[in-house]
């Protein structure tokens, strides 16, 4: 497989992942994703922002989140986010430290 084809396939797979998270499983809470898999929608948006920067394209945090969430972040939270339990919050602290790093 040539590099251009690989990039096109990877981009299509990423778009399908984002569609799945936006449309098929908006009920999948970020905190649960982070606790189980070590990443969430916010991670995807940060990675998108970092990739844009690596290619010389400035993309703000809010704009990157809107790409991944399919709407402004605050709208997503109002429509889909539920209150985390104390257990979820505790597990998140561990997952965040292991996968993202210390909070700053």
C-alpha positions as CSV (number, residue, x, y, z in Angstrom):
1,X,0.0,0.0,0.0
2,X,1.4,3.4,-0.9
3,X,1.6,6.2,1.6
4,X,-1.2,8.3,0.1
5,X,-3.6,5.4,0.1
6,X,-2.7,4.6,3.7
7,X,-3.3,8.2,4.7
8,X,-6.7,8.3,3.0
9,X,-7.7,5.0,4.7
10,X,-6.5,6.2,8.1
11,X,-8.4,9.5,7.6
12,X,-11.5,7.6,6.7
13,X,-11.2,5.3,9.8
14,X,-10.8,8.4,12.0
15,X,-13.8,10.0,10.5
16,X,-15.8,6.8,11.1
17,X,-14.6,6.8,14.7
18,X,-15.7,10.4,15.2
19,X,-19.1,9.7,13.6
20,X,-19.5,6.6,15.9
21,X,-18.8,8.7,19.0
22,X,-21.0,11.6,17.8
23,X,-24.0,9.8,16.3
24,X,-24.0,6.1,17.2
25,X,-22.8,6.3,20.9
26,X,-23.3,9.8,22.3
27,X,-24.3,8.0,25.5
28,X,-20.7,6.7,25.9
29,X,-19.5,9.1,28.6
30,X,-16.0,10.6,28.3
31,X,-15.2,9.6,31.9
32,X,-16.0,6.0,31.2
33,X,-14.0,6.0,28.0
34,X,-11.0,7.5,29.8
35,X,-11.4,5.1,32.7
36,X,-11.6,2.0,30.5
37,X,-9.5,2.9,27.4
38,X,-7.2,5.7,28.6
39,X,-8.6,8.2,26.0
40,X,-11.8,10.1,25.4
41,X,-13.3,12.7,22.9
42,X,-11.2,15.4,24.6
43,X,-8.1,13.4,23.9
44,X,-9.1,13.0,20.3
45,X,-9.6,16.7,19.9
46,X,-6.3,17.5,21.6
47,X,-4.5,15.0,19.2
48,X,-6.3,16.6,16.3
49,X,-5.1,20.0,17.5
50,X,-1.5,18.8,17.9
51,X,-1.5,17.2,14.5
52,X,-2.7,20.4,12.9
53,X,0.1,22.3,14.7
54,X,2.6,19.8,13.4
55,X,1.4,20.7,9.9
56,X,1.6,24.4,10.5
57,X,-2.1,24.9,11.0
58,X,-3.2,26.8,14.0
59,X,-6.4,25.3,15.5
60,X,-7.7,26.4,18.8
61,X,-9.0,24.1,21.5
62,X,-12.6,25.0,21.0
63,X,-12.4,24.5,17.2
64,X,-10.7,21.1,17.6
65,X,-13.4,20.0,20.1
66,X,-16.2,21.2,17.7
67,X,-14.7,19.0,15.0
68,X,-14.7,15.9,17.3
69,X,-18.0,16.6,19.0
70,X,-19.8,17.8,15.9
71,X,-21.0,20.9,17.9
72,X,-19.7,23.3,20.4
73,X,-18.4,21.5,23.5
74,X,-20.9,23.2,25.9
75,X,-23.8,22.1,23.7
76,X,-22.5,18.6,23.8
77,X,-22.3,18.6,27.5
78,X,-25.8,20.0,27.9
79,X,-27.2,17.3,25.6
80,X,-25.2,14.2,26.5
81,X,-23.0,14.5,29.6
82,X,-24.2,13.1,32.9
83,X,-22.9,13.8,36.4
84,X,-20.0,11.5,37.3
85,X,-20.2,9.4,40.4
86,X,-17.6,9.6,43.1
87,X,-16.3,6.2,41.9
88,X,-15.9,7.4,38.3
89,X,-14.1,10.6,39.5
90,X,-11.7,8.6,41.6
91,X,-11.0,6.2,38.7
92,X,-10.6,9.2,36.4
93,X,-7.8,10.7,38.5
94,X,-5.8,7.5,38.1
95,X,-6.6,7.1,34.4
96,X,-5.7,10.7,33.7
97,X,-2.4,10.5,35.5
98,X,-1.5,7.3,33.7
99,X,-2.5,8.3,30.2
100,X,-2.2,12.1,30.0
101,X,0.0,13.1,32.9
102,X,-0.2,15.3,35.9
103,X,-2.9,17.9,35.9
104,X,-1.6,21.4,35.4
